[in-house]
Amino acid sequence: MSTPKVAAKNTSAFFGASIAFLGLTGIWNIGNLWMLNITVQDRYTIGMGIIASMFAVVVVSKVVRDKEDANDFVNGIRQARYEEVLANAPAPGLGQTY
């Protein structure tokens, strides 16, 4: 028999740390844009590039996570089929059952 897989659950501390890191990163980027000696339009363009990059990272990480979850699901079904075949197979040396 296989052991059941425990679903991963993030704690509120992990969620809080993620939000704090996002806020700190945002403040850091705004501060760096503010200190640049460029026009306002250039600041907005760079800022939108940073935001687009952050969204791209989130999308890619979600795609990778979903692919891993799908692989785990398929592997779980495959393992259940193997266990069923092994449970219904005759003992070695006893011949085949029809």
C-alpha positions, -999 to 999 in steps of 0.1 A, spaced: 0 0 0 12 35 -7 12 62 19 -12 91 14 4 123 3 0 152 27 -12 183 11 12 212 15 -3 241 34 14 274 38 13 291 72 2 326 79 38 335 87 49 324 52 21 345 37 30 375 58 67 372 49 58 371 12 36 402 15 64 420 35 90 410 8 67 422 -20 61 456 -2 98 460 5 107 452 -31 81 477 -43 94 505 -20 130 497 -31 121 500 -68 101 532 -63 130 547 -44 155 537 -70 133 552 -98 128 584 -78 166 589 -74 173 584 -111 180 616 -130 156 609 -159 122 623 -171 89 613 -156 80 594 -187 111 573 -185 104 566 -149 69 553 -157 83 532 -186 109 516 -163 83 511 -136 59 494 -160 88 471 -171 94 462 -135 57 454 -128 55 434 -160 86 414 -150 71 407 -116 39 394 -132 59 373 -156 77 356 -127 44 349 -109 29 334 -141 59 312 -148 61 300 -112 23 291 -113 28 272 -146 57 252 -131 37 245 -99 6 234 -119 28 211 -140 43 194 -109 8 190 -94 -4 174 -126 26 150 -127 19 141 -91 -17 134 -99 -9 112 -130 18 94 -110 -7 87 -82 -32 72 -107 -4 51 -123 7 39 -89 -28 29 -79 -31 9 -112 2 -9 -105 -10 -17 -69 -42 -31 -83 -24 -53 -108 0 -66 -82 -28 -73 -57 -47 -93 -83 -17 -112 -97 -11 -147 -86 18 -156 -64 50 -164 -83 52 -200 -94 15 -208 -92 7 -203 -128 -18 -180 -144 -54 -175 -134 -81 -169 -160 
